[in-house]
Amino acid sequence: MREIFLVIVVSAALTTSQNDAPPDPFGGNTTAAFAGPLVESWQTVRGELAGDHALLSACVDSTKATCAEARTLWKIINDAKQEHDSLTVMRHVNRAINLSIVPFEPSEWLTALDAMNGAADCKGYATAKYFALREAGIPGDRLRLVIVHQRGHVENHMVTAAWNDGTWLILDNGTLVLLPDIETRYTPLFVLDDDGVRRYIPAASTS
């Protein structure tokens, strides 16, 4: 009887945990994308982020010149860990990474450590923040990378979204201010996380 009770309790806890996972940013109206260049690129970058994690650990106490970017990113992460709440962690990471990377014209998708080398486009900023927040202790199901479009701009843009107190906050290399997703002027196109890539379904297609 005791074993049955424990099974019921564990099952309930798992169900609650799954139900507590937040929807995707910007309304969460997405559908999975299983193939295509973006899916392949994200799979590659996710693998490289695992390598960044290993290199970060190896470089913490190293004085090698090749570890300079890793030590810079490690300091940002370590300082963030000293904060007392997740919102302050997010603000710290957004500001520190925005001020650590020089904006560059659209280029290849850099990993977190490569972006910290000094110059990157929005993909590098967003990926570095995604990585840093994970390393600082923000759960993966509370983080997203979002490809968005802003009216009047030719190129699409990438931002990091972080879930805090029931709201998705947008970490953007264009500002030090964290704005709720619904207060931005962005139209979401794709969302990326540990589960893969999902595309947003236009509102007109949902009827």
N, C-alpha and C positions, 0 to 999 in steps of 0.2 A: 504493500500500500504506500509506504514511504517512497519507494522507487517511482511509482506512478505519479505521485504528487510532484516529485522533483522534475520528471519529464514534462509535466504540464507547465510548471513554473518556467523551465528553460525555454520551452516552445513559445510561451507567452512573451518572454523577454526578447526572443529573437524576432517575433512578429512586431513588437513595439519598436524595436530598433530599426527594422526595415521601413516601417511606416513613418518613422521620424526623419528619414532621409529627405532632404529638401528637394523640391522640383527644380528643374533647370531655370537659370535666370531669364528675365524678360518674359515671364508667363509660363515657361516650361512646355510650350507646345512644340515638341520635337519628335523626330523619328530617326531610328538608327540608320547610319550609312555604313555599308559593309565593304565597299570597294571604291577605288578611285585614288588619285594622287594625294589628296589631303589625308585619307586614311593611311596610306603607305608612309607619308611623311611623319605623321603623328606616331605611328608605330616605331619608326626609326628614332625619333627624338625621345620617346619614352625610354627606349633602351639606353640611349646616351645619357639620360638623366640618372640612371642607375650607376653608370660609370662615373658621373659627377659626384655621386654620393660617396663612392669608394675613394675617389681622388681627394675629396674634401677631407675625409678622415685621415688619409695618409699625409696630407699637407699641413695639418694643424700645427705640428711642432717642427716643421721643416723650414730651413732657411734657404732652400733652393729658389733661384730666380723664377723657375717655372711654376712655383707655387704661389706667386704673388696674388694672382686673381682669386685663388682658392682661399687664401688668408683674408682677403678683403671681404669675400662673401661670408666666410665663417664668422668674422667679427659682426657683420650685420645680423646674422642668424643668432649668434650668442647674445648680442645686445637685446634682440627681440625677445629671447627667452627670459630675460630679466623683468620684462613687463608683467603687470599683474592681471591683465585681462586681454581677451582676444582682439578687441577693437584697437587697443593701443599697439598690439603686435602688428596688426595690419597696417596701421598708420606708419609705424616705424619702418616696416619693410618697403612700403610704397615710396616713402620719402627718401630713404637711404639708397635704394636702387635707382630711383629717378636721378639722384644727384651723382651717382657713381658711373653712369653710362652716358657716353656722348651720342646724341641722336645721329643716325646715319640714314642715307637713302635706302629704299627697299632693297633687300638683299636676301641671301640664303638664310634658312632658319637655323640660328645658332643655339647651342645648348646654354645652360645657365652660366657655366664657367667661361665659355667662349664669349658670351655677351659681356661678361665682366672685364674682358680684355681691354675695353675702352670705348668701343663704338658698336652700335647695333640699331636695327630698326625696331618697330613696335613688337615684333615677334620675340626678339631677344629680351626686351624689357619684361614682357608678359611671362615668358618662360622662366626667367630668373626669379620673378616674384612668386610664381607657382611653386618652384623648387624651394625657395627660401621659406615660404610659409609652411610647406610640408615638413621641412627640416626643423622648423621652430615649434612644431607640435600641432598645427592645425590639421584636423583629419581630412583625408583625401576626398571624402564625400561632401565636404564643405567647400571645395575649391573647383573652379572651372577655368578653362581658357575659352574665350568667346571671340569669334570672328564677327565683326560688325561692319556696318556701312553708315556713313554720315552723309546726308544729302548735301550736294555741292562739292563733294570730294571724289576724285577719280579712283584712288586706291582704297581698298578695304583696310580695316584696322583690326588689331588684336588687343584685347584687354584681359586682365585677370579679374575673376569674380570670386568673392569670398562671402560665405554665409555667416551672418552675425545677428543674433537676437531676432530671428524671423525675417531678415531682410538680406538681399544680395547687394553687397557693396562693390563698386567698380574701382579697381586699381588701374589707373591710366597713366601712361608716361607723359601725357599732356598736361597733367595737373597734380598738385600735391594733396588735393581735397578728395576724400572718398565720397562718392555720390551713390545713392540707391539706384539700382538699374532703371527704375521707372522714371527717374528724374534726368536721365541722359537723353540726348537726341539721337541715339544710335538705333539702327534697325539690325537686329541680330540675324546672322546667317547660319553659323555653325557653332556648336559647343563641343569641347573636347575635355575628357577627363580619363580616369583610370578604366572606365568601361568602354572607351573608344570614342567614336565621332558620331554626332547626331546633327541633323540639319533641322532648321526651323521651318515649320509649315506656315506659309503665309496665311493671314487671318481669313482672306477670301476663300481659302480652300477648306475651311473647317466646317462649313455649313452642311 
